[in-house]
Amino acid sequence: MEDMRERYGLGYFTRTEYFSYRFRTWSAMIRFYEDILKRASSVVVVNLLRGRGRRMLDIGCALGIITQWFSSLGYEAVGLDISEVVHLAKSSKLEFVLSDALSPPLHPSSFDLVVAFFVIEHLTDPIRFVLITRELLKDEGFLIITTDSGTR
């Protein structure tokens, strides 16, 4: 984690700019992620917008807005972020974990869905990340990773 702090600087891990987002921005983000889930659902022929009875992990959750949205879909949602801003998300009833995405303190085969929205481009070892993330999934689980088209 120290290497990441040097790479991105302390400001990245306190993320005070999150507070400048307005409600419309969060709503637009949720609609964007909802569209991603709809498209993924059509490919895997499982409705990922219905989470009842399923457990999911939101890697790179920041303040937990998307984690909370997944909870509203019925998922038992867990958020994970390397930024200390994740402590602000702990006020809700959901579980949030402060951790590096390359060494999550979570049990293997414990999630039905793992999402990493715009996270992989920030990691030093994206291949290792995919392998580690895959280990967190149950046998019939799904992994959704998004990235900016201008990244690695």
N, C-alpha and C positions, 0 to 999 in steps of 0.2 A: 504494500500500500504506500510506503514511503516513496518508491519509484514513481508512482502515479502522481503523488503530491508535487514532486519535482517537475514532472512532465507537464502538468496542467496548471500548477500554481494553486495556492491556498484558496483563492476566490472561487475556483471551480467547485470546491468541496463545501463551501458555505452557501453558494448559490443565492445570494440575496436578490438577484434579478428575477427569481421566480415570483416574487411578490409584486412585481410590476405588471404581471399578466392580468388581464381583465377577464371577467366571466365569459365574454364572447369568445375569447381565445381558447379557454378550456372547453367550451361547448363545441367549437370547431374541431379541436383535437379529438374529442370523444366521437364526433361524427366520422372523422377520418379513420379512427381505429375500428369503429363499428363497420365501416366499409371494408376494411382489411379482413375482419372476421367473417363477413358475409362472403367475400371472395374465397377465403380459405375454406369455409364451410362447403361451398359448391365443389371444391376440388376433392375434399376428403369425405364428402357425403355424410357429415356429422354436423349438426347445428351447434356451432361453437358459441352462439349467442344465448344458449340455454345451459347454464352452469350447474343447475341443481344436482347435488350429489357428486360434484367434481371439485377437485382441488387444483388451483392454479398459482403460478409464480410469475410476478411482474419484476423482471430484472431491469434495474435502472429506473426505479419507481419515483425517485425524487420526493415530492410532497405526498405522493400516494393518491393523487386524483384519479388516475387510471385504475389503480388497484381498487379504489372504492367503487369505481364504475363496474369493474368485474364482479365485485361483491353484490352489487345491485342486480346483476344478471343471474345471481344464485350461486356463484362460485364461493368456495372457501378460499379466499384470496390472501396471498402472502406477498408483500413487497420487499424488494432487496435493493439497496443502493449503497454506493461507497461514500456518498456525501453525508456529512453530519446533519444535513437538513432533514434527513429521514426521521430524526428524533421528533421533529414537529408533527409528523404524520402519526406518531404513536398515540395521539389523543383520541383516535378512533378505536373501535373495538377490534380492528384488524391486527394481524401480526406483521410487524416490520422488522427487518434485519439489516443492521449496519455491517456491510461486508464487501470485499472485493469480489467482482463477478467471476474471477479465475480461481477463487478458493471459497466457495459458499459453504457455510457450516450447516448444510441440510442433508437429510437422509436420501440415499439413492432410491429411485423408483417410487417417489412419493407424490408426484404431480401428474395430473391428467393433461395439463396444458402449461407450457412455459412460453412467455412472450419476452422479447427483448427488442423494444422499439427504439431504434436509433442509438444503440449501445455499442455494437460490435466495432464500429469505426473508431471508437475511443480506446480499444484494448490493444495491448502490446502483443498478444498472441491469440488472434481470432480463431485459429484452428483448434487450439487447446480449449478455448471457450465453447465451441460447438460440441466437442467431445465431452467436456464436463457437464454441459447443459443436458446433453442426451442421457447421461447417467441419472439425472434427476427425474426423468420421465418414466412413467409406468409403461409396460409393454405396448399398450394401445394408445399411448399419449401422443400429443402433438406439440411441435416446436414451431413458433413463428418468430422469425428474425427479420427486421426491416433495417434498411440502411439508406443513407443519402446516396443518390446516384453518382455523386462526384467523389466518392471515397474509394478506398482500396479495392 
